[in-house]
Amino acid sequence: MNGIRQTAHYLSGFYKIYTRKLEREIRNGTIPNHIAVILDGNRRWAKKALAANERGHHIGADAVENLLDWCEELDIKIITLYVLSTENLDRADKELDYLFHLIHERLEKLYRDPRIHKNMMRVKAIGRTELLPDFINDVLKRLDDATKDYNRHYLNIAIAYGGQNELVDAVKKIGAKIKDGTLDVDSINKETIESNLYTAHLPQSAPDLILRTSGEQRMSGFLLWQGAYSELIFMDILWPEFRKIDLLRAIRTFQKRNRRIGK
């Protein structure tokens, strides 16, 4: 038993030393301005841990809070989190009910966090939020109202979100402007599309880096327009196991790539 404890203590010390070393290295490079994360693997983590799905979601929510802390330390300006897709709304009622209450609890905690004001962080939900329960929309509106004038940092919560739905909604907005005569068809360009997406409020809607956990290598409809030239990084780790060193490794991978943005 003592041998196991000593090994664990050694590994913990090594992890801390390596994390500090890696952080010093990446701070000498370009830190992504906008990071987007697909939070995947809560239920698989629960299955592996022989726990209920609810436990996986709870630990996953803790991992989100840790991620926000690490991004604050690295002064990452824009964070977009894929929390709940429109397809997730079709899950079994019991699990979805737990998810709604967990999301509500963590949003209330965020609303009370003084750091959103200290960091001048605008917090905004992106998605078809009308599909969500009123108690979630209530706290989302309070967060939006309390932070709407902030422009130093941005936290986007993709909830009841689908990339194809976002494009459909943008087309409808553009169509309405054409119909009422405020927009000419021939003047439509990329900027027109971007100004009608859910992310129109951002100074940089395109993520520099999109990260997905759980080993799946697909976008699942996430930021289909905005992610056209984003660097994609897929990690085998399940979301509840995500550590600071995993974020640092993703940023190091990003820094090693030669970004041409199609040029």
C-alpha positions in Angstrom: 0.0 0.0 0.0 2.9 2.4 0.8 4.4 1.6 -2.5 1.2 2.6 -4.3 1.0 5.9 -2.4 4.7 6.7 -3.1 4.1 6.0 -6.8 1.0 8.2 -6.9 2.9 10.9 -5.1 5.8 10.7 -7.6 3.4 10.8 -10.6 1.6 13.8 -9.1 4.9 15.7 -8.6 6.0 14.8 -12.1 2.7 16.0 -13.6 3.0 19.3 -11.8 6.6 19.9 -13.0 5.8 18.9 -16.6 2.6 21.1 -16.6 4.6 24.1 -15.5 7.3 23.4 -18.1 4.8 23.1 -20.9 3.0 26.2 -19.8 6.2 28.2 -19.9 6.9 26.9 -23.4 3.5 27.7 -24.9 3.5 31.2 -23.4 6.4 32.0 -25.7 4.2 31.1 -28.7 0.9 32.3 -30.1 -2.0 31.7 -27.7 -5.3 31.1 -29.6 -7.6 34.1 -29.3 -10.8 31.9 -29.7 -11.0 28.3 -28.5 -14.1 26.2 -29.1 -14.7 22.9 -27.3 -17.0 19.9 -28.0 -17.5 18.5 -24.5 -17.8 14.8 -25.3 -17.6 11.6 -23.3 -19.5 12.1 -20.1 -21.7 9.0 -20.5 -18.8 6.9 -21.6 -16.8 8.0 -18.6 -19.7 7.0 -16.4 -19.9 3.6 -18.0 -16.2 3.1 -17.6 -16.4 4.1 -13.9 -19.5 1.9 -13.4 -21.5 5.0 -12.4 -24.8 6.5 -13.4 -24.8 8.8 -16.4 -25.7 11.6 -14.0 -22.4 11.2 -12.3 -20.6 11.6 -15.6 -22.4 14.8 -16.3 -21.7 16.1 -12.8 -17.9 15.5 -13.1 -18.0 16.9 -16.7 -19.6 20.1 -15.3 -16.7 20.3 -12.8 -14.3 20.0 -15.8 -15.9 22.9 -17.5 -15.3 25.1 -14.5 -11.7 24.0 -14.5 -11.4 24.8 -18.2 -12.7 28.3 -17.6 -10.1 28.8 -14.9 -7.2 27.7 -17.1 -8.4 29.9 -20.0 -8.4 32.8 -17.6 -4.9 32.1 -16.6 -3.8 32.0 -20.2 -5.9 35.1 -21.1 -7.8 33.4 -23.9 -10.3 36.0 -25.0 -13.1 33.9 -26.5 -14.4 30.5 -25.4 -17.2 28.7 -27.1 -18.6 25.5 -25.4 -20.8 23.0 -27.0 -23.0 22.1 -24.0 -26.2 20.7 -25.5 -27.2 20.0 -29.1 -30.7 20.1 -30.4 -30.4 16.3 -30.9 -29.6 15.9 -27.2 -33.1 17.2 -26.5 -34.4 13.8 -27.7 -32.7 11.9 -24.9 -34.6 10.0 -22.2 -36.7 12.3 -20.1 -35.0 11.4 -16.8 -31.5 12.1 -18.0 -32.5 15.2 -19.8 -34.3 16.5 -16.7 -31.1 16.0 -14.7 -29.0 17.8 -17.4 -31.4 20.8 -17.3 -31.1 21.1 -13.6 -27.4 20.6 -13.6 -27.0 23.3 -16.3 -29.3 25.6 -14.4 -27.2 25.1 -11.2 -23.9 25.9 -12.9 -25.3 28.9 -14.8 -26.6 30.3 -11.5 -23.1 29.8 -10.0 -21.6 31.6 -13.0 -24.1 34.4 -12.6 -22.9 34.9 -9.0 -19.2 34.7 -10.0 -17.6 38.2 -9.6 -14.9 37.3 -12.1 -17.3 37.8 -15.0 -17.4 41.4 -14.1 -13.7 41.7 -13.2 -12.7 40.2 -16.5 -15.5 42.1 -18.4 -16.7 38.8 -19.9 -19.8 38.8 -22.0 -21.8 35.6 -21.5 -24.2 34.7 -24.2 -26.2 31.5 -25.2 -26.1 30.6 -28.8 -28.7 28.2 -30.2 -32.5 27.7 -30.3 -32.9 28.6 -26.6 -36.7 28.8 -27.0 -36.6 25.0 -26.9 -35.2 25.1 -23.3 -37.2 25.2 -20.0 -38.1 28.7 -18.7 -35.9 28.4 -15.7 -32.8 28.0 -17.9 -33.9 30.9 -20.1 -34.4 33.0 -17.1 -30.8 32.7 -15.9 -29.4 32.9 -19.5 -31.3 36.3 -19.9 -29.9 37.5 -16.5 -26.4 36.6 -17.6 -26.9 38.3 -21.0 -28.3 41.5 -19.4 -25.6 41.7 -16.8 -22.8 41.3 -19.3 -24.1 42.8 -22.5 -21.8 45.8 -22.4 -18.6 43.8 -21.8 -16.2 43.3 -24.6 -12.9 42.1 -23.1 -13.7 38.4 -22.9 -16.5 36.3 -24.3 -18.1 33.0 -23.1 -20.5 31.5 -25.6 -22.7 28.7 -24.4 -23.9 26.6 -27.4 -27.0 25.1 -25.9 -30.0 23.7 -27.9 -27.5 24.3 -30.7 -27.2 22.8 -34.2 -24.9 24.2 -36.9 -27.4 23.4 -39.7 -30.2 25.1 -37.7 -27.9 28.1 -37.3 -27.5 28.4 -41.0 -31.3 27.9 -41.6 -32.0 30.7 -39.1 -29.5 33.0 -40.8 -31.1 32.4 -44.2 -34.5 33.2 -42.7 -33.1 36.5 -41.3 -31.6 37.4 -44.6 -34.8 36.4 -46.5 -36.8 38.7 -44.2 -34.5 41.6 -45.0 -34.8 41.0 -48.7 -38.6 40.8 -48.4 -38.9 44.1 -46.5 -36.5 45.8 -48.9 -33.6 46.5 -46.5 -31.2 44.1 -48.3 -30.5 43.6 -52.0 -29.8 40.1 -53.2 -26.8 41.2 -55.2 -25.1 42.7 -52.1 -25.1 39.5 -50.1 -21.5 38.3 -49.3 -19.7 36.4 -46.6 -20.0 39.4 -44.2 -23.8 39.3 -44.7 -23.9 35.7 -43.7 -21.7 36.2 -40.6 -23.7 39.1 -39.4 -26.8 36.9 -39.2 -25.2 34.0 -37.4 -25.6 33.3 -33.7 -22.0 34.5 -33.3 -22.5 37.9 -34.8 -21.7 39.6 -31.5 -18.2 38.4 -31.4 -15.1 40.4 -32.6 -13.8 37.1 -34.0 -16.5 34.5 -34.8 -14.1 31.9 -36.3 -12.3 29.8 -33.6 -8.6 29.5 -34.0 -8.8 26.0 -32.4 -11.7 23.6 -32.1 -11.1 20.8 -29.7 -13.1 17.6 -29.2 -12.6 15.0 -26.5 -13.6 11.3 -26.4 -11.7 10.2 -29.5 -14.6 10.9 -31.9 -13.3 12.7 -35.1 -16.3 14.6 -36.4 -17.7 18.1 -35.9 -21.3 17.0 -35.1 -22.7 20.1 -36.6 -20.6 22.5 -34.4 -19.8 25.9 -35.9 -20.1 24.7 -39.5 -19.6 28.2 -41.0 -17.2 29.6 -38.4 -15.0 26.6 -38.2 -14.2 26.5 -42.0 -10.5 27.2 -41.3 -10.1 26.4 -37.7 -7.4 24.0 -36.5 -9.1 20.8 -35.4 -7.7 18.7 -32.5 -9.2 15.4 -31.5 -8.2 13.9 -28.1 -8.8 10.4 -26.9 -9.4 11.5 -23.3 -13.1 11.6 -22.1 -14.3 15.0 -21.1 -14.6 14.4 -17.3 -10.9 13.4 -17.3 -9.8 16.5 -19.1 -6.8 18.2 -17.3 -4.9 21.4 -17.7 -2.0 19.5 -19.3 -4.5 18.3 -22.0 -5.4 22.0 -22.8 -1.7 22.9 -22.9 -0.9 20.0 -25.2 -3.7 21.1 -27.6 -2.3 24.6 -27.7 1.2 23.3 -28.3 -0.2 21.3 -31.2 -1.9 24.4 -32.5 1.3 26.4 -32.3 3.2 23.8 -34.3 0.8 23.9 -37.2 1.4 26.2 -40.2 -1.9 28.1 -40.5 -2.5 29.3 -44.0 -6.2 30.0 -43.8 -6.7 28.7 -47.3 -3.8 30.9 -48.7 
